[in-house]
Structures are given as structure tokens and as C-alpha cells.
Amino acid sequence: MNICPSSLALNFGVIASMFLASCGGTPADPAHLVEIFYLPHPPAEAIVTKADAVLAKYPKFTVHKCVFGDQSCQSLVDKYSLQDHMPVAIFIGGTDTFTVNGKKIQLRNFPAGDAFIPSFEGGWSYDDLDKILQSIH
């Protein structure tokens, strides 16, 4: 027997999307899924907070956050082969690599100019993140 509680208002990100799909409903658009992986340390958490401020401008996106080391996120860490030690990785629509203004960027590590540890400075900025979201929006 397939029980589908159609009257429930579900807003639980990825889990709700999978549940609705199993009930014949419409899951969240995968292109509008943002998955943020981060270390449970204040410098990485600060980057996530700043990324959240950019994401807040785009309500169509569903955001799922995973803390590195949390066993409940391990399948997603494995899915994206996140083996290297990095403070932050952001995937949008299943990828972390984009071209912005003709430049290939990867949404990994600290944003340029906002690195707690210079060796973990990535080649992206909050402006890049905003442009990526705007182009998908």
C-alpha cells in the first residue's frame, strides 16, 4: 500500500523532495539544489553564513548543509569524492565548477580575499556565487 499524505506541507529539503517524488509529487528542481559542505570550525562556518546571505536573494534554491565528519552526510561526501581536506565546498545542481566571465572557477575552499588560512584560499568570490545563482535563477 502506498500512503501519500498529500495534505502535509513539507519543506524538509532533499528528504522532502525524495518523499514527494515517491508519492508522485514534484520534487525540487535538481538545478536549484545547493549542497554546502563545511568543516565544523568558526572560520568555515563564517563562510557558510556569508554564502547564506547571497543565497537568501534566491528563494527558488533549496539548500542542504553537510558538516564534514557527520556520518549522516557521508554518502554525499562519497558521491562527490570529497577526499581532500577543505574548509568549504559548494555544489549547485550537482557541480562545483562553473565558468564566470570566461573564467573557470571551483567553489571550494575559502573565497578569494576571505581566507582564514592563505593556503586554503580558493579562486572564487561571493560575487561569483551570486552570478552563478543569478544565471540559474
Secondary structure, DSSP 8 states (H G I E B T S, - for coil): -----TT-----HHHHHHHHHHTT-----GGGEEEEEE-SSHHHHHHHHHHHHHHTT-TT-EEEEEETT-GGGHHHHHHTT--S--SEEEEETTBSEEEETTEEEE-BSB-TT--SSGGGB-S--HHHHHHHHHHH-
